[in-house]
Amino acid sequence: MSSSSTAQSSTRSSSSPSSSSSSSSSSAAQSKERPSAAMDDRIVLEKHIAFIKSLDKKTESFEHYVTEHLRMSGVYWGLMAMYLIGGLDSMPREEIIAWVLSCQHKNGGFSGNNKHDPHVLYTLSAVQILSIFDAVDRIDAAKVAEYVASLQQDDGSFVGDKYGEKDTRFSYCALNCLSLLGKLDAIDVKKAAAFVLKCQNFDGGFGVVPDAETHSGQIFCCVGALAIADALDGVDADTLGWWLAERQLPCGGLNGRPEKREDTCYSWWVLSSLAMLKRVSWIDRVKLGDFIMKCQDVDDGGIADRPGNIADIFHTYFGFAGLSLLGYKGFQPIDPVYALPVHVVKRLGLSQRYWMS
Amino acid sequence: NTEIFSMHDRKKLPKAAVDAALKKQTAEKIEKYKALTKQCFELRKQQAYTADSLKVLDKLLFINPECYTMWNFRREILQTLKEGKTSEETNKLWDDELKYNAGVVERRDAKCYGVWHHRRWVINELNDPEVEHKELGMCDKLLMASDCRNFHCWGYRLWIVERLEKAGKRTNQQEKDYLIEKVAQELENYSAWHYRARAIQQSTSSEGATEEAASEIIQEELDTALQAVATQITNQSAAFYSKWLLAKAEELGEKEAVAQFLDNCSELREDADAKDSKWLLLMTVYSATKEENAALRDECLDKLCEIDPKHVGYYNWCKAQRK
């Protein structure tokens, strides 16, 4: 299969800023995104497009209501999913920007939706959305930076909001958000990195706080945070790389921890971590690609956590992101640190030192 | 309970199964939830920080504990309710709150960040080591009854243990004892091995820990790892744990311990059923550090390439390493 040999040989090139997963998409990424005709024919592209576009109309689903509080992240996932399959231009840019701005609070933070409280998770998602649309000038970056900086603790860690939940996910949110705004100097970056490194475990991985169990999601956040803080040399990449590689199961899919089941979303958390550590070759990329393909809902579009399950935008985004990182044709390039389009990261002049050359 | 929603592992039903009755049920569920949400936001807008508001929140948060803003509202109410109360009354307030929270954990969602964060918040307010000791029991019960890998529960347990250790109410030895038993009960429980590593790291690096004592501990742990894989050849936790221990042994200059470990692995591999088992092969590779073991190391890595081809990239990288 042409896409699989492409995946094996071009995984490195899909990670580098100077080329992307296919020659047709590299120029596309710079200007207007167009779906590539060379996409693997197992991808039910039209169904996926329809699935993503139908999301805000799902007023008959219970899921729509119980996820209302995290809509800011949901919109970010939807936008990224569309970007990855070349459909970003068809999204209602002004409408989304207006809604994002309506979720900003006086203290500079953003909430998950209207009427909800500010939180660093949704502040990152908001800034990511605005960065994608090149509309960061619509907000007072200094005010946002002030909010994020107010969440840093004496030990360098970050809490999510004024109620004090401490989690390395929030370290990542803070560093990513401030880096996108060009305001990393609002916080103590060295202390932030030092705290993250304190969360390094016996197996090379990272947990929620120091001494907490290693989890792939936390690894992504910690490695990403350290990449932004330019402190990746503190990571035991050989040990962690092996731990991450061992997430791949006989079915080809990846799990999040030992003895757990495979789940498409780890195609992002694990794969982007491996990309940042320059060790994507330590897993079988073709088998992973095959697994992600099997998780598509070929009737109604979208991707699920496992074959045969119900699709949702979260797993759809991360499935596409995985396929992009693996170098499958027709997927736009994604930056593994910022989880944003490569051209956005480049436009902002952000470092891609961690890329394998 | 059809009210409960989870993002994970939802089987897609054939369209015929999604019939009119289910649609009606879903519509009713939605109306009920929308009404509750509307009511709660309205109460918050009115700043109704009352016990009655708590009752409404009880329902909403049981249906959707992920709704973080509503936990915030809950905390605002509790902070108001505790004002001007006697210590007996506030103890009851927090006790009731812990009970409600436990109900959400046990019957609704034991894997929601917001629920455990709220529990920590209450425990902080209470600040009572007696209560904290009981929390350890609650965690252990949940880990045994429900999911021994629940990292939220383990993380909360860690938080409690740290508070007790800091207050001088719990020793490193007590923690080691608990985890030794946990690992013995469930060899596959990677979470237990992780926390065991924490306890071992503490005891080998604490003030007054001699190198001799550390070496002895490392030796015991290496034996435990071997025992685990000898008992259960498919045990992967022991392999990750061994890799770490072997690196520690090297740091301490304990070449004899590493050599002994290698011999033990080779002995286990004399059993035809164990000879080509992945984890045992890896443990052999990680302990075959001397130049004289190079051939054995390569032989094992070649075998690993054969039985576990998806990780060929890693095994070839290992072969290229020369310590």
Chai-1 contact restraints between the chains, C-beta under 6 A:
chainA,res_idxA,chainB,res_idxB,connection_type,confidence,min_distance_angstrom,max_distance_angstrom,comment,restraint_id
A,F62,B,F5,contact,1.0,0.0,6.0,A-B,restraint_1
A,F62,B,T26,contact,1.0,0.0,6.0,A-B,restraint_2
A,F62,B,K29,contact,1.0,0.0,6.0,A-B,restraint_3
A,F62,B,I30,contact,1.0,0.0,6.0,A-B,restraint_4
A,Y65,B,I30,contact,1.0,0.0,6.0,A-B,restraint_5
A,Y65,B,Y33,contact,1.0,0.0,6.0,A-B,restraint_6
A,V66,B,F5,contact,1.0,0.0,6.0,A-B,restraint_7
A,V66,B,N64,contact,1.0,0.0,6.0,A-B,restraint_8
A,H69,B,C67,contact,1.0,0.0,6.0,A-B,restraint_9
A,K115,B,F41,contact,1.0,0.0,6.0,A-B,restraint_10
A,H116,B,T69,contact,1.0,0.0,6.0,A-B,restraint_11
A,D117,B,T69,contact,1.0,0.0,6.0,A-B,restraint_12
A,D117,B,N72,contact,1.0,0.0,6.0,A-B,restraint_13
A,E165,B,H117,contact,1.0,0.0,6.0,A-B,restraint_14
A,F202,B,A197,contact,1.0,0.0,6.0,A-B,restraint_15
A,F202,B,W244,contact,1.0,0.0,6.0,A-B,restraint_16
A,D203,B,F240,contact,1.0,0.0,6.0,A-B,restraint_17
A,V208,B,G155,contact,1.0,0.0,6.0,A-B,restraint_18
A,D211,B,L158,contact,1.0,0.0,6.0,A-B,restraint_19
A,D211,B,R198,contact,1.0,0.0,6.0,A-B,restraint_20
A,A212,B,G155,contact,1.0,0.0,6.0,A-B,restraint_21
A,E213,B,F151,contact,1.0,0.0,6.0,A-B,restraint_22
A,E213,B,W154,contact,1.0,0.0,6.0,A-B,restraint_23
A,E213,B,S191,contact,1.0,0.0,6.0,A-B,restraint_24
A,E213,B,H194,contact,1.0,0.0,6.0,A-B,restraint_25
A,A245,B,H311,contact,1.0,0.0,6.0,A-B,restraint_26
A,A245,B,Y314,contact,1.0,0.0,6.0,A-B,restraint_27
A,Q248,B,K310,contact,1.0,0.0,6.0,A-B,restraint_28
A,P258,B,Y190,contact,1.0,0.0,6.0,A-B,restraint_29
A,P258,B,Q236,contact,1.0,0.0,6.0,A-B,restraint_30
A,E259,B,E188,contact,1.0,0.0,6.0,A-B,restraint_31
A,E259,B,Y190,contact,1.0,0.0,6.0,A-B,restraint_32
A,S281,B,G313,contact,1.0,0.0,6.0,A-B,restraint_33
A,W282,B,G313,contact,1.0,0.0,6.0,A-B,restraint_34
A,W282,B,Y314,contact,1.0,0.0,6.0,A-B,restraint_35
A,D284,B,K310,contact,1.0,0.0,6.0,A-B,restraint_36
A,K287,B,K310,contact,1.0,0.0,6.0,A-B,restraint_37
A,N309,B,R10,contact,1.0,0.0,6.0,A-B,restraint_38
A,N309,B,K11,contact,1.0,0.0,6.0,A-B,restraint_39
A,N309,B,K12,contact,1.0,0.0,6.0,A-B,restraint_40
A,I310,B,R10,contact,1.0,0.0,6.0,A-B,restraint_41
A,I310,B,K12,contact,1.0,0.0,6.0,A-B,restraint_42
